[in-house]
């Protein structure tokens, strides 16, 4: 119930809304996701490990945003995006949830230890996560998109 109230509040605030499904916007976010993943690899090469971790999260987030735009859903809240991924798309959100926690820890706090192996693992997880998102997108039918939108509408009542 708490999750539904949270989503309802975001909807009322205009931070969770229905838009026209858009292949163009979807593709733009997939490109952004790919760019973030590449950036994480470049940052790793430069030994900018915390920044590389942040880019792996954003790569996952933008891939998820692409999925949402494919279905005509616009969400401006990272936490809600992760909830919707699980609740509406029935997609395992543990990896993106963990990536978000890691990004916050590395971006805002100084008392952490990170090494190259941690970043390599995050990159590998991101590649698999993004691949699953892209596969999910490729298998979406108009009927499934309608069902997803209907389920979100019902949950926001």
C-alpha angles and dihedrals in degrees: 000000000000091000092051092049089050092051091046091054091050090049091051089050091051093245092114115043147145117254133171110286106254129198089187095054091042090054092047091055092046089054090048089050091051090048092051091051091050090048090054089055092049091048090051090053088053091049092244092138102165090050090048090054090052091053092053090057093047090049090057092043094052092047088053091047088054089055090051093050090049085061097039097253122135117192122176097186121084095206092050091048090057092046093049091048089060102034101039104027096032087228120152104253099182094103096050090043090054091044090053091051091049091048092052092047094049096040100047107025135059102199100087139100122221132170137188092265090057090054093045089053091049090050091050092049090048092051091052093044093050091047090054091048091050090048090050090050092049091054097048114119127197088250092054091047090052090049092050092049091047091051092051092048090051093049091051094055 
